[in-house]
Amino acid sequence: MTAIVADIGVRDRAPRPAAAPDDRAELLGLTRAEIAAALVAAGEAEKPAKMRASQLWHWIYYRGSRDFAEMTTLSKELRERLATRFSIGRPVTSKDLKSTDGTRKWLLKFADGEEAECVHIPEDDRGALCVSSQVGCTLTCRFCHTGTMKLVRNLDAAEIVGQVMLARDHLDEWPSPPDGRMLSNIVMMGMGEPLYNFDSVAKALKIVMDNEGIAISKRRITLSTAGVVPMIPRCGAELGVNLAISLHAVRDDIRDVIVPINKKYPIKELMAACAAYPGLSNARRITFEYVMLKGVNDSPADARELVRLLKGVPAKVNLIPFNPWPGAPYECSSDEAIRKFSDIVFNAGYSSPVRTPRGRDIMAACGQLKSASVKRSKADILREQAAKDAAAVALPA
Ligand code: SAH
């Protein structure tokens, strides 16, 4: 492993600490209709509220504005009133790491102190943001570092869209340039299982796709799932984004062990859901991710079985060299085994690139994300609340 080139350390560009006592309502993550309703609740008349909501949308999602004072299309009086009742926040950046290869990982702290990671992977003329959907993950895939964390909680829509907003702040892309954006693509491949938090993920992605704001098209968004089969049709129908499947094994007995959700939704059901995914064509294929684990899933026979499984599904295969993490029970396959595997898949007519690991030196590569958040029991949360209440009584304002 190479050294970290820059630990940019704690940097908080948010206008206020996320955990500050503040009873202003957050506008980030709301639909236009919800913004309009919030304005009405704050005393705005019904009729203009709809137009005001569109104006706010433009400032928030097109210009990246966080300060009502600069929203000059609204009257000064309204701007002042909005500032007292609403906020437009960001997660706090509690760590900002840059890899030797340009990959950047931000550790984000949310208002309740929980943390998740978000990774920017730049290419020459574009870049993808790897977005988290949960703090931790319930899936316990054996080769994944995030799987060793307990799920703390789902992220809400504001926290998911907040990752995109924050990355744009850091990349200085407000308003976004029409060409050459360094945040051009989104992959829902960070911490968590997006299809176990579908409502919030869908709400956030609809905001991200909205043409009058961030405007990243569904063709440039990929959602990766370990195989929550019942949610795959909804993902296709409601979002129409590209789908990636963390397949990783071609036999149920092996997949049951390394991707335990397979016990619930075995390979056959998963492949049937993939075949039925709307909008597939040769130009629009499902990506099958396959982590190369030495001696576990990397034989030529596995490769041939993979080809057999993919029959009838417009597919491409993404071979991922296993990224190690402390205490991981697996090793990466040899270059030779990966090459042989890739050749078999390629010769059967499927694109089968080997994913170049990015950001390994800062533990930002696939499967290396983990934050220090740990699950708190309900009793812990109640105890903390009681302590806060007691302090509030002891120290009257
Ligand atoms: N829960 C979703 C989203 C996570 S995406 C899913 O499983 O698809 C993260 C991707 O990195 C998945 O394909 C995952 O299987 C893969 N991955 C996890 N641990 C890895 C590791 N140590 N090395 C390489 N890839 C890994």
Boltz pocket constraint, residues with backbone or C-beta under 6 A from the ligand:
constraints:
  - pocket:
      binder: B
      contacts: [[A, 139], [A, 141], [A, 143], [A, 144], [A, 145], [A, 188], [A, 189], [A, 190], [A, 191], [A, 192], [A, 193], [A, 194], [A, 224], [A, 225], [A, 226], [A, 244], [A, 245], [A, 246], [A, 289], [A, 291], [A, 320], [A, 321], [A, 322], [A, 323], [A, 324], [A, 325], [A, 366], [A, 367], [A, 368]]
      max_distance: 6.0
